[in-house]
Amino acid sequence: MPECWDGEHDIETPYGLLHVVIRGSPKGNRPAILTYHDVGLNHKLCFNAFFNFEDMQEITQHFAVCHVDAPGQQAGASQFPQGYQYPSMDQLAAMLPSVVQHFGFKYVIGIGVGAGAYVLAKFALIFPDLVEGLVLMNIDPNGKGWIDWAAAKLSGLTSTLPDTVLSHLFSQEELVNNTELVQSYRQQIGSVVNQFNLQLFLNMYNRARSPARALTVPVPSLISSCPVMLVVGDNAPAEEGVVECNSKLDPTNTTFLKPGKLTEAFKYFLQGMGYIAHLKDRRLSGGAVPSASMTRLARSRTASLTSASSVEGARPRACTHSESSEAMGQINHTMEVSC
């Protein structure tokens, strides 16, 4: 185990180095929170705003947080040499036990977005003893159909890499109507992440989801291994896939969250697992809920979020599909992303 926990670490794994950033130190026998970002992002672009959010402090003070960057996706990463074989999705999942072992974690609670959610789902299936629970945002476990796959291939030949990634992160509606936000992400995708390395990661993710490979996450096996919270943004590209995934899962062991207060839902998810024994709902105390506390899921796959306004809504409950879906439906769906 490292002498100094906080900070950046490069971890040797069977499939190459992984860049990892640790915040905090292990708290007794509690699991660590391990994050995995989406394609086109890294841990900073995907999770910084969320974990720096005021309400998350109530959670992070109880856990060590381990941010994993997919190979070559961290800021300032060296470019891989020509001919480098990027790890497959299964191999990306198989790199994570080395991280868990290096820091002496007994098990982790995973938070993944898009491609990162896919990697963590595979991790839980292959190494169930290392995963205590999963929060999977905008995961689409279904491979692309031939028509969609061919359209994506054609788009990749005629579009720039940032544009291809943006079509993965945002819905067509947002690409048209939320130009300021999209432009912000376009600039960061093009300047923060090494473009050659990003193309390799994107190619591997797309290859895993090609119809010929038909590589899907067997969700019944996943749900039997640990509690899962599925999260999908309003009008997100993966919305249909997440809803279908949720329909196949056991509602007694699954939380399904559409646009709502993600930090609060995550607290209740942890509470349902036996962590964070006492949570105070400020709305029930009679006081007004300050706007800074109203975290909402971003429509984009990034799930890096803050909210600009205060909204009343029903309290989400862990491990109930119908109740949490109904409650979240009462919350205003206007959202914004903070980078």
VEXDREN-750203 format. One record per atom (N, C-alpha, C): atom name; x, y, z. Coordinates in steps of 0.001 Angstrom, whole numbers, plus 500000, padded with zeros to 6 digits. Layout:
N
- atom,x,y,z
- CA,X,Y,Z
...
end
This chain:
339
- atom,x,y,z
- N,500842,498799,500000
- CA,500000,500000,500000
- C,500876,501250,500000
- N,500441,502324,499357
- CA,501261,503531,499277
- C,501358,504231,500626
- N,502497,504905,500858
- CA,502660,505657,502100
- C,501790,506912,502092
- N,501643,507519,500920
- CA,500825,508715,500778
- C,499615,508392,499905
- N,498429,508630,500429
- CA,497223,508253,499698
- C,496813,509317,498687
- N,496591,510533,499162
- CA,496096,511584,498272
- C,497069,511843,497125
- N,496515,511986,495914
- CA,497351,512349,494780
- C,497286,511344,493650
- N,498217,511502,492708
- CA,498231,510700,491489
- C,499147,509491,491637
- N,498729,508393,491035
- CA,499491,507151,491088
- C,499432,506472,489723
- N,500511,505834,489320
- CA,500531,504989,488125
- C,500667,503545,488578
- N,499649,502747,488279
- CA,499562,501387,488804
- C,499874,500390,487696
- N,500791,499457,487973
- CA,501099,498378,487039
- C,499966,497357,487046
- N,499519,496974,485849
- CA,498477,495956,485715
- C,498917,494962,484637
- N,498222,493848,484503
- CA,498606,492872,483457
- C,498511,493431,482037
- N,497799,494551,481852
- CA,497601,495089,480508
- C,498125,496517,480384
- N,499106,496871,481207
- CA,499727,498177,481114
- C,499436,499052,482323
- N,499956,500279,482279
- CA,499795,501212,483387
- C,498403,501833,483409
- N,497918,502068,484615
- CA,496681,502814,484815
- C,496981,504041,485663
- N,496494,505185,485219
- CA,496627,506417,485995
- C,495441,506509,486942
- N,495737,506683,488229
- CA,494707,506692,489268
- C,494925,507899,490167
- N,493851,508544,490574
- CA,493919,509661,491512
- C,493100,509290,492746
- N,493733,509405,493914
- CA,493088,509062,495180
- C,492764,510332,495946
- N,491571,510377,496489
- CA,491153,511447,497394
- C,490706,510816,498712
- N,491367,511193,499802
- CA,491044,510604,501096
- C,491798,509298,501306
- N,491512,508639,502411
- CA,492155,507364,502739
- C,491083,506395,503220
- N,491375,505090,503186
- CA,490381,504097,503586
- C,489849,504360,504992
- N,488550,504164,505150
- CA,487883,504375,506443
- C,487459,503026,507013
- N,488332,502416,507809
- CA,488015,501124,508410
- C,487765,500065,507355
- N,486640,499357,507499
- CA,486295,498305,506553
- C,485360,498787,505450
- N,485162,500090,505351
- CA,484284,500608,504312
- C,484910,500408,502935
- N,484088,500169,501926
- CA,484634,500101,500567
- C,485076,501474,500098
- N,485927,501503,499109
- CA,486270,502757,498443
- C,485256,503010,497334
- N,485097,504268,496959
- CA,484299,504624,495789
- C,485258,504705,494602
- N,485011,503902,493575
- CA,485882,503858,492399
- C,485100,504352,491183
- N,485639,505345,490484
- CA,484945,505916,489333
- C,485640,505542,488027
- N,484831,505489,486963
- CA,485369,505235,485622
- C,484588,506099,484633
- N,485295,506910,483867
- CA,484697,507935,483011
- C,484257,507380,481660
- N,483615,508245,480880
- CA,483134,507887,479552
- C,484190,508178,478482
- N,483932,507717,477275
- CA,484782,508008,476120
- C,484801,509512,475855
- N,485976,510044,475546
- CA,486128,511465,475257
- C,486415,512307,476471
- N,486374,511701,477651
- CA,486589,512428,478896
- C,487717,511776,479674
- N,488005,512311,480841
- CA,488841,511647,481828
- C,488199,511913,483182
- N,488858,511507,484264
- CA,488177,511637,485554
- C,487881,513090,485907
- N,488760,514018,485486
- CA,488537,515424,485815
- C,487318,515975,485077
- N,487255,515739,483768
- CA,486156,516264,482973
- C,484826,515618,483355
- N,484886,514371,483758
- CA,483659,513622,484012
- C,483147,513783,485439
- N,484049,513843,486430
- CA,483608,513731,487817
- C,483969,514892,488739
- N,484869,515787,488326
- CA,485306,516832,489254
- C,484158,517671,489790
- N,483293,518149,488892
- CA,482201,519012,489333
- C,481292,518284,490314
- N,481016,517028,490041
- CA,480128,516237,490894
- C,480729,516024,492279
- N,482009,515617,492341
- CA,482616,515318,493633
- C,483018,516574,494400
- N,483136,517702,493707
- CA,483405,518959,494409
- C,482133,519630,494885
- N,481002,519053,494550
- CA,479718,519619,494919
- C,479530,519551,496431
- N,478919,520581,496989
- CA,478786,520715,498445
- C,478149,519491,499095
- N,477058,519008,498520
- CA,476348,517891,499141
- C,477138,516588,499112
- N,478092,516463,498192
- CA,478884,515241,498132
- C,479856,515123,499297
- N,480120,516234,499981
- CA,481056,516177,501105
- C,480544,515275,502214
- N,479235,515208,502367
- CA,478648,514328,503381
- C,478964,512868,503074
- N,479156,512576,501794
- CA,479475,511215,501381
- C,480975,510973,501416
- N,481733,511856,500791
- CA,483164,511610,500627
- C,483929,511601,501946
- N,483376,512232,502987
- CA,484073,512193,504271
- C,484062,510790,504879
- N,483197,509922,504365
- CA,483094,508560,504883
- C,483829,507535,504039
- N,484355,507941,502877
- CA,484951,506981,501947
- C,486214,507547,501305
- N,487128,506637,500961
- CA,488194,507009,500041
- C,487609,506993,498634
- N,488045,507909,497793
- CA,487571,507982,496411
- C,488747,507697,495489
- N,488541,506770,494574
- CA,489585,506339,493643
- C,489097,506603,492222
- N,489694,507604,491568
- CA,489340,507936,490194
- C,490298,507224,489238
- N,489754,506435,488336
- CA,490572,505703,487363
- C,490430,506358,485994
- N,491561,506634,485356
- CA,491569,507100,483973
- C,491847,505910,483061
- N,491030,505737,482030
- CA,491316,504699,481043
- C,492705,504940,480455
- N,493393,503898,480016
- CA,494771,504047,479529
- C,494918,505175,478503
- N,495834,506105,478804
- CA,496159,507177,477879
- C,495154,508313,477814
- N,494162,508329,478703
- CA,493127,509356,478614
- C,493323,510499,479620
- N,494255,510378,480549
- CA,494479,511430,481528
- C,495120,512654,480882
- N,494932,513800,481498
- CA,495537,515035,480991
- C,497061,514888,480973
- N,497676,515279,479863
- CA,499128,515206,479752
- C,499676,513828,479450
- N,498824,512877,479095
- CA,499297,511514,478815
- C,500173,511488,477572
- N,501197,510656,477611
- CA,502040,510459,476438
- C,501264,509701,475369
- N,501548,510007,474124
- CA,500853,509334,473036
- C,501366,507908,472892
- N,500441,506961,472704
- CA,500841,505583,472483
- C,501555,505463,471134
- N,502483,504528,471017
- CA,503203,504361,469744
- C,502293,503776,468667
- N,502655,503999,467423
- CA,501931,503396,466310
- C,501935,501873,466461
- N,500798,501260,466215
- CA,500699,499814,466337
- C,500322,499336,467721
- N,500184,500269,468688
- CA,499802,499879,470046
- C,498414,499248,470035
- N,498286,498094,470694
- CA,496997,497416,470784
- C,496284,497849,472061
- N,495228,498638,471903
- CA,494509,499133,473077
- C,493790,497966,473751
- N,493754,497939,475097
- CA,493082,496839,475800
- C,491608,496735,475401
- N,491114,495511,475343
- CA,489697,495288,475083
- C,488887,495712,476304
- N,487571,495737,476160
- CA,486726,496115,477293
- C,486886,495123,478444
- N,486989,493837,478139
- CA,487236,492839,479181
- C,488583,493069,479856
- N,489586,493425,479071
- CA,490911,493669,479645
- C,490939,494940,480484
- N,490187,495958,480061
- CA,490079,497161,480890
- C,489493,496815,482247
- N,488485,495944,482256
- CA,487890,495504,483528
- C,488891,494690,484337
- N,489695,493878,483653
- CA,490657,493006,484335
- C,491855,493783,484884
- N,491996,495053,484512
- CA,493070,495882,485077
- C,492718,496367,486480
- N,491440,496420,486804
- CA,491009,497053,488053
- C,491386,496286,489317
- N,491429,494936,489326
- CA,491876,494265,490554
- C,493268,494694,491004
- N,494140,495059,490057
- CA,495478,495531,490437
- C,495390,496833,491221
- N,494429,497687,490849
- CA,494221,498944,491576
- C,493701,498656,492979
- N,492723,497782,493073
- CA,492142,497429,494376
- C,493212,496845,495288
- N,494023,495943,494740
- CA,495071,495308,495539
- C,496158,496298,495938
- N,496535,497196,495029
- CA,497602,498152,495299
- C,497279,499021,496510
- N,496038,499436,496622
- CA,495651,500326,497718
- C,495071,499576,498917
- N,494991,498276,498830
- CA,494514,497485,499952
- C,493022,497600,500204
- N,492260,497979,499169
- CA,490813,498018,499333
- C,490268,496590,499383
- N,489311,496349,500279
- CA,488682,495029,500309
- C,487675,494883,499186
- N,486963,495961,498905
- CA,485995,495984,497815
- C,485671,497434,497516
- N,484932,497652,496429
- CA,484648,499018,495999
- C,483170,499166,495652
- N,482726,500410,495654
- CA,481442,500793,495082
- C,481769,501571,493813
- N,481368,501063,492681
- CA,481745,501663,491408
- C,480738,502690,490924
- N,481253,503788,490353
- CA,480419,504783,489682
- C,480978,504940,488268
- N,480215,504537,487271
- CA,480684,504600,485902
- C,479701,505317,485005
- N,480234,505983,483979
- CA,479421,506724,483019
- C,479685,506185,481618
- N,478628,505843,480876
- CA,478768,505413,479497
- C,479705,504230,479353
- N,480792,504418,478619
- CA,481770,503348,478435
- C,482354,502907,479775
- N,482521,503858,480706
- CA,483029,503515,482034
- C,482054,502657,482809
- N,480750,502893,482619
- CA,479737,502047,483258
- C,479818,500634,482700
- N,480063,500541,481407
- CA,480206,499223,480781
- C,481402,498471,481370
- N,482530,499170,481523
- CA,483726,498534,482088
- C,483456,498056,483510
- N,482797,498884,484317
- CA,482534,498505,485700
- C,481534,497358,485793
- N,480566,497313,484876
- CA,479624,496192,484864
- C,480370,494888,484559
- N,481296,494928,483605
- CA,482107,493753,483308
- C,482987,493382,484498
- N,483530,494393,485171
- CA,484356,494167,486361
- C,483565,493420,487432
- N,482319,493848,487656
- CA,481488,493205,488671
- C,481150,491773,488293
- N,480996,491509,486998
- CA,480686,490153,486551
- C,481884,489223,486680
- N,483070,489743,486379
- CA,484273,488905,486396
- C,484830,488760,487807
- N,484723,489837,488613
- CA,485282,489843,489970
- C,484211,490266,490978
- N,483156,489483,491142
- CA,482036,489898,492003
- C,482423,490119,493464
- N,483448,489425,493941
- CA,483842,489569,495342
- C,484481,490923,495635
- N,484868,491666,494588
- CA,485527,492957,494776
- C,484561,494136,494675
- N,483303,493858,494337
- CA,482343,494939,494080
- C,481181,494851,495065
- N,481005,495911,495838
- CA,479937,495983,496833
- C,478646,496539,496230
- N,478763,497412,495238
- CA,477597,498010,494608
- C,478028,498802,493386
- N,477065,499134,492515
- CA,477370,499853,491278
- C,476363,500970,491035
- N,476865,502108,490592
- CA,476032,503181,490056
- C,476421,503315,488590
- N,475504,502953,487704
- CA,475783,502913,486271
- C,474975,503994,485574
- N,475674,505004,485066
- CA,475014,506138,484419
- C,475073,505990,482897
- N,473908,506072,482276
- CA,473811,506043,480815
- C,474511,504834,480204
- N,474324,503673,480846
- CA,474887,502449,480281
- C,473899,501898,479255
- N,474418,501523,478101
- CA,473603,500891,477075
- C,474160,499495,476842
- N,473544,498466,477432
- CA,474109,497120,477347
- C,473872,496436,476015
- N,473112,497077,475125
- CA,472767,496445,473854
- C,473754,496850,472758
- N,474218,495887,471976
- CA,475054,496190,470829
- C,474252,496954,469783
- N,474943,497699,468944
- CA,474269,498453,467883
- C,473687,497492,466844
- N,472547,497872,466261
- CA,472040,497145,465111
- C,472901,497443,463894
- N,472764,496641,462839
- CA,473617,496815,461661
- C,473461,498197,461049
- N,472225,498709,460997
- CA,472000,500015,460373
- C,472655,501120,461195
- N,472437,501085,462515
- CA,473041,502094,463390
- C,474561,501999,463362
- N,475062,500768,463333
- CA,476516,500577,463322
- C,477124,501131,462032
- N,476460,500849,460894
- CA,476960,501346,459613
- C,476902,502870,459556
- N,475824,503440,460100
- CA,475698,504900,460128
- C,476798,505517,460976
- N,477115,504876,462106
- CA,478175,505380,462981
- C,479533,505293,462285
- N,479761,504198,461553
- CA,481022,504053,460831
- C,481159,505136,459760
- N,480080,505398,459035
- CA,480107,506419,457996
- C,480331,507793,458599
- N,479660,508043,459722
- CA,479830,509328,460407
- C,481271,509513,460854
- N,481885,508421,461322
- CA,483266,508497,461774
- C,484230,508820,460660
- N,483873,508443,459425
- CA,484737,508730,458286
- C,484611,510172,457816
- N,483463,510786,458087
- CA,483202,512131,457566
- C,483231,513209,458641
- N,483348,512830,459898
- CA,483327,513806,460991
- C,484682,513863,461684
- N,484940,514972,462357
- CA,486150,515065,463182
- C,485961,514222,464430
- N,487064,513885,465084
- CA,486986,513071,466297
- C,486146,513742,467382
- N,486360,515042,467677
- CA,485500,515675,468694
- C,484013,515607,468341
- N,483669,515772,467064
- CA,482266,515698,466665
- C,481704,514300,466875
- N,482504,513290,466572
- CA,482066,511913,466781
- C,481811,511643,468259
- N,482712,512144,469115
- CA,482546,511948,470556
- C,481323,512713,471059
- N,481118,513922,470564
- CA,479967,514722,471005
- C,478652,514035,470675
- N,478587,513355,469534
- CA,477358,512644,469189
- C,477127,511457,470102
- N,478184,510993,470755
- CA,478075,509929,471755
- C,477637,510492,473108
- N,478111,511686,473427
- CA,477818,512285,474728
- C,476456,512970,474786
- N,476019,513542,473676
- CA,474815,514373,473664
- C,473783,513846,472686
- N,472520,514138,472979
- CA,471445,513835,472036
- C,471478,514852,470898
- N,470823,514520,469786
- CA,470754,515449,468661
- C,470079,516749,469062
- N,469076,516647,469920
- CA,468370,517839,470393
- C,469314,518781,471117
- N,470168,518230,471963
- CA,471105,519077,472711
- C,472193,519651,471811
- N,472639,518870,470849
- CA,473658,519373,469936
- C,473178,520623,469203
- N,471867,520680,468961
- CA,471289,521815,468251
- C,470947,522963,469184
- N,470395,522625,470352
- CA,469822,523655,471229
- C,470738,524127,472350
- N,471799,523390,472642
- CA,472665,523746,473765
- C,474077,524004,473247
- N,474174,524931,472307
- CA,475423,525130,471577
- C,476572,525599,472454
- N,476293,526417,473453
- CA,477364,526921,474316
- C,478014,525784,475092
- N,477182,524909,475659
- CA,477699,523763,476399
- C,478455,522817,475476
- N,477883,522535,474328
- CA,478520,521630,473368
- C,479871,522176,472919
- N,479942,523479,472678
- CA,481204,524084,472259
- C,482258,523982,473352
- N,481821,524126,474607
- CA,482744,523992,475735
- C,483346,522593,475760
- N,482501,521575,475565
- CA,483002,520208,475554
- C,483868,519938,474327
- N,483497,520511,473185
- CA,484294,520329,471980
- C,485723,520832,472216
- N,485842,521988,472858
- CA,487158,522571,473112
- C,487965,521684,474056
- N,487319,521185,475109
- CA,488037,520379,476093
- C,488418,519010,475539
- N,487497,518399,474777
- CA,487800,517103,474171
- C,488992,517224,473225
- N,489059,518345,472502
- CA,490130,518525,471535
- C,491462,518925,472129
- N,491458,519446,473356
- CA,492701,519981,473913
- C,493209,519221,475141
- N,492330,518607,475908
- CA,492740,517979,477166
- C,493159,516526,476970
- N,492421,515795,476132
- CA,492693,514369,475934
- C,493505,514174,474654
- N,494568,513366,474744
- CA,495381,513078,473571
- C,494511,512444,472488
- N,494488,513049,471291
- CA,493554,512632,470253
- C,493851,511231,469703
- N,495106,510873,469582
- CA,495460,509537,469098
- C,495000,508481,470102
- N,495276,508728,471376
- CA,494868,507783,472419
- C,493345,507693,472514
- N,492685,508837,472377
- CA,491222,508863,472426
- C,490629,508030,471290
- N,491208,508154,470105
- CA,490698,507380,468967
- C,490807,505884,469229
- N,491887,505461,469867
- CA,492055,504040,470190
- C,490978,503567,471167
- N,490697,504359,472198
- CA,489672,504015,473191
- C,488300,503960,472528
- N,487995,504963,471715
- CA,486707,505011,471025
- C,486551,503827,470078
- N,487608,503511,469347
- CA,487546,502365,468429
- C,487262,501067,469176
- N,487909,500892,470330
- CA,487707,499656,471091
- C,486276,499576,471618
- N,485750,500685,472096
- CA,484377,500685,472604
- C,483391,500394,471478
- N,483579,501022,470329
- CA,482694,500780,469195
- C,482810,499349,468683
- N,484027,498813,468705
- CA,484226,497438,468258
- C,483505,496467,469183
- N,483541,496754,470469
- CA,482863,495879,471430
- C,481361,495871,471211
- N,480833,496977,470679
- CA,479387,497089,470490
- C,478945,496829,469055
- N,479846,496311,468204
- CA,479490,496033,466821
- C,478556,494827,466761
- N,477658,494758,465767
- CA,476722,493633,465667
- C,477433,492290,465519
- N,478573,492272,464832
- CA,479282,491008,464626
- C,479736,490398,465944
- N,480135,491259,466873
- CA,480592,490766,468171
- C,479433,490544,469123
- N,478385,491353,468962
- CA,477188,491213,469792
- C,477552,491104,471264
- N,478492,491936,471697
- CA,478990,491881,473068
- C,478070,492681,473977
- N,477319,492009,474793
- CA,476360,492674,475664
- C,476638,492313,477110
- N,476127,493130,478011
- CA,476236,492856,479438
- C,475067,491984,479852
- N,475294,490745,480336
- CA,474189,489899,480793
- C,473620,490431,482100
- N,472623,491304,482002
- CA,472159,492026,483176
- C,471612,491140,484296
- N,470949,490001,484012
- CA,470507,489180,485152
- C,471658,488690,486008
- N,472786,488335,485364
- CA,473953,487905,486130
- C,474517,489061,486938
- N,474484,490274,486349
- CA,475015,491445,487041
- C,474226,491736,488298
- N,472903,491710,488188
- CA,472084,492092,489323
- C,472189,491097,490464
- N,472532,489845,490155
- CA,472658,488855,491217
- C,473920,489051,492025
- N,474851,489860,491490
- CA,476139,489996,492150
- C,476182,491126,493169
- N,475408,492196,492975
- CA,475472,493340,493887
- C,474309,494284,493635
- N,474026,495197,494590
- CA,473002,496225,494352
- C,473443,497158,493225
- N,472488,497598,492423
- CA,472787,498451,491275
- C,471832,499635,491259
- N,472371,500841,491011
- CA,471543,502009,490732
- C,471788,502408,489290
- N,470734,502329,488477
- CA,470806,502761,487085
- C,470367,504213,486995
- N,471132,505017,486276
- CA,470839,506441,486133
- C,470864,506795,484655
- N,469858,507543,484203
- CA,469847,507978,482813
- C,469384,509423,482745
- N,470054,510221,481928
- CA,469672,511604,481750
- C,468467,511739,480834
- N,467705,512786,481015
- CA,466549,513063,480187
- C,466997,513284,478740
- N,466453,512493,477814
- CA,466793,512565,476388
- C,468238,512185,476082
- N,468889,511466,476993
- CA,470255,511010,476723
- C,470248,510000,475589
- N,471329,509907,474801
- CA,471382,508926,473718
- C,471133,507498,474197
- N,471502,507196,475434
- CA,471371,505830,475954
- C,470048,505590,476669
- N,469126,506557,476645
- CA,467912,506464,477462
- C,467134,505170,477195
- N,466921,504844,475946
- CA,466135,503653,475606
- C,466811,502386,476109
- N,468131,502305,475950
- CA,468863,501129,476409
- C,468826,500965,477913
- N,468930,502081,478651
- CA,468903,502010,480111
- C,467532,501576,480600
- N,466484,502125,479994
- CA,465122,501751,480388
- C,464899,500259,480143
- N,465371,499762,478992
- CA,465238,498336,478699
- C,466030,497496,479694
- N,467234,497962,480028
- CA,468061,497262,481013
- C,467336,497177,482348
- N,466745,498282,482768
- CA,466045,498312,484044
- C,464869,497338,484067
- N,464202,497176,482929
- CA,463032,496290,482870
- C,463400,494832,483097
- N,464681,494491,482920
- CA,465127,493109,483059
- C,465666,492803,484450
- N,465746,493823,485294
- CA,466388,493642,486595
- C,465376,493431,487709
- N,465843,492812,488782
- CA,465023,492573,489965
- C,464827,493896,490706
- N,463582,494398,490808
- CA,463364,495710,491445
- C,463707,495739,492925
- N,463809,494577,493567
- CA,464159,494572,494988
- C,465631,494856,495213
- N,466432,494799,494159
- CA,467872,495011,494304
- C,468381,496107,493369
- N,467433,496893,492815
- CA,467802,497889,491820
- C,467111,499210,492093
- N,467838,500292,491912
- CA,467263,501632,491925
- C,467347,502191,490516
- N,466278,502775,490027
- CA,466275,503367,488687
- C,465986,504850,488822
- N,466944,505687,488421
- CA,466827,507133,488593
- C,466858,507829,487252
- N,465769,508527,486940
- CA,465763,509462,485825
- C,466017,510837,486433
- N,465982,511916,485652
- CA,466445,513207,486176
- C,465936,513523,487573
- N,466817,513782,488473
- CA,466482,514067,489862
- C,467723,514477,490617
- N,467679,514383,491915
- CA,468813,514771,492762
- C,469762,513593,492904
- N,470795,513564,492091
- CA,471691,512418,492059
- C,472437,512240,493366
- N,472920,513326,493957
- CA,473667,513184,495208
- C,472777,512599,496305
- N,471542,513070,496386
- CA,470641,512558,497423
- C,470294,511102,497161
- N,470037,510752,495898
- CA,469733,509366,495562
- C,470911,508459,495900
- N,472129,508951,495651
- CA,473321,508169,495959
- C,473455,507958,497466
- N,473124,508987,498247
- CA,473162,508839,499705
- C,472207,507743,500169
- N,470992,507743,499637
- CA,470024,506730,500029
- C,470428,505346,499546
- N,471076,505299,498398
- CA,471602,504028,497896
- C,472631,503467,498872
- N,473549,504307,499328
- CA,474554,503876,500302
- C,473918,503516,501630
- N,472930,504288,502035
- CA,472242,503995,503287
- C,471556,502636,503220
- N,470967,502320,502070
- CA,470321,501028,501907
- C,471299,499868,501970
- N,472575,500149,501705
- CA,473607,499125,501782
- C,474224,499053,503173
- N,473762,499916,504083
- CA,474256,499875,505456
- C,475320,500897,505774
- N,475579,501842,504854
- CA,476565,502890,505088
- C,475846,504218,505290
- N,476535,505168,505959
- CA,475965,506486,506248
- C,474633,506294,506972
- N,474720,505990,508257
- CA,473550,505566,509023
- C,472462,506618,509096
- N,472801,507898,509231
- CA,471786,508932,509434
- C,471920,510002,508368
- N,470845,510186,507617
- CA,470804,511216,506591
- C,469699,512200,506923
- N,469992,513454,506810
- CA,469006,514484,507102
- C,468465,515056,505803
- N,467170,514922,505595
- CA,466519,515504,504436
- C,466098,516913,504800
- N,466767,517901,504214
- CA,466526,519282,504597
- C,465113,519748,504283
- N,464473,519131,503289
- CA,463108,519522,502978
- C,462156,519106,504088
- N,462466,517946,504745
- CA,461591,517469,505797
- C,461801,518227,507104
- N,462897,518959,507219
- CA,463168,519698,508445
- C,462429,521023,508485
- N,461791,521377,507383
- CA,461005,522610,507368
- C,461755,523774,506768
- N,463075,523632,506584
- CA,463858,524710,506009
- C,463854,524637,504493
- N,464124,525754,503866
- CA,464167,525778,502411
- C,465407,525049,501921
- N,465294,524402,500790
- CA,466447,523722,500208
- C,467224,524718,499367
- N,468459,525021,499732
- CA,469226,525993,498957
- C,469493,525484,497563
- N,469612,526400,496612
- CA,469786,526006,495222
- C,471051,525203,495014
- N,472089,525481,495799
- CA,473354,524765,495613
- C,473217,523289,495906
- N,472175,522897,496659
- CA,472037,521493,497024
- C,471267,520692,496001
- N,470715,521348,494989
- CA,469865,520653,494041
- C,470684,520098,492885
- N,471336,518970,493118
- CA,472112,518343,492071
- C,471193,517538,491177
- N,471348,517709,489885
- CA,470528,516943,488961
- C,471417,516247,487946
- N,470940,515124,487450
- CA,471679,514386,486442
- C,471690,515149,485134
- N,472859,515288,484537
- CA,472955,515976,483252
- C,472376,515111,482144
- N,471809,515754,481147
- CA,471258,514993,480031
- C,472359,514291,479262
- N,473539,514877,479236
- CA,474625,514260,478491
- C,475158,513056,479218
- N,475977,512255,478514
- CA,476571,511075,479113
- C,477636,511428,480133
- N,478062,512688,480187
- CA,479145,513028,481098
- C,478734,512862,482535
- N,477469,513212,482847
- CA,476940,513154,484202
- C,477742,514012,485170
- N,478541,514952,484679
- CA,479143,515958,485535
- C,478097,517045,485672
- N,477659,517392,486900
- CA,476472,518200,486982
- C,476460,519165,488144
- N,475752,520268,487924
- CA,475280,521110,488994
- C,473945,521660,488562
- N,473193,522243,489494
- CA,471901,522794,489132
- C,471871,524267,489459
- N,471119,525024,488675
- CA,471083,526464,488864
- C,469880,526917,489666
- N,468934,526018,489926
- CA,467734,526466,490610
- C,467258,525447,491611
- N,466412,525886,492546
- CA,465869,525006,493564
- C,464528,524469,493114
- N,464345,523138,493271
- CA,463115,522497,492832
- C,462663,521534,493910
- N,461358,521471,494160
- CA,460826,520514,495107
- C,460555,519206,494389
- N,460751,518081,495063
- CA,460461,516785,494462
- C,460343,515731,495526
- N,459752,514592,495154
- CA,459575,513508,496109
- C,460905,512847,496391
- N,461071,512350,497605
- CA,462322,511763,498026
- C,462531,510407,497363
- N,463702,510188,496727
- CA,463964,508886,496121
- C,464236,507847,497187
- N,463858,506609,496916
- CA,464101,505539,497864
- C,464925,504467,497182
- N,465890,503927,497906
- CA,466743,502901,497333
- C,465967,501614,497139
- N,466341,500860,496099
- CA,465873,499508,495863
- C,464397,499413,495519
- N,463795,500455,494972
- CA,462429,500335,494491
- C,462324,500989,493130
- N,462022,500182,492114
- CA,461934,500704,490752
- C,460745,501630,490585
- N,459566,501164,490912
- CA,458370,501940,490618
- C,458296,503210,491433
- N,458663,503144,492714
- CA,458548,504320,493569
- C,459551,505385,493183
- N,460816,504979,492899
- CA,461822,505990,492570
- C,461531,506624,491228
- N,461044,505849,490264
- CA,460726,506402,488957
- C,459599,507404,489057
- N,458560,507063,489846
- CA,457427,507961,489999
- C,457846,509249,490697
- N,458682,509103,491719
- CA,459108,510283,492474
- C,459922,511219,491610
- N,460865,510654,490830
- CA,461704,511497,490010
- C,460904,512187,488913
- N,459776,511583,488527
- CA,458957,512188,487494
- C,458334,513499,487921
- N,458315,513777,489231
- CA,457733,515004,489723
- C,458727,516163,489730
- N,459964,515886,489389
- CA,460996,516909,489442
- C,461143,517571,488085
- N,461282,518871,488084
- CA,461512,519611,486854
- C,462724,519044,486127
- N,462607,518830,484810
- CA,463665,518154,484061
- C,464669,519098,483424
- N,464603,520396,483683
- CA,465591,521310,483129
- C,466928,521085,483792
- N,467982,520915,482997
- CA,469283,520588,483555
- C,470416,521277,482823
- N,471538,521361,483489
- CA,472740,521900,482852
- C,473939,521100,483323
- N,475012,521160,482580
- CA,476241,520436,482912
- C,477300,521424,483322
- N,478043,521093,484354
- CA,479175,521926,484764
- C,480450,521170,484485
- N,481358,521808,483768
- CA,482598,521124,483401
- C,483665,521339,484467
end
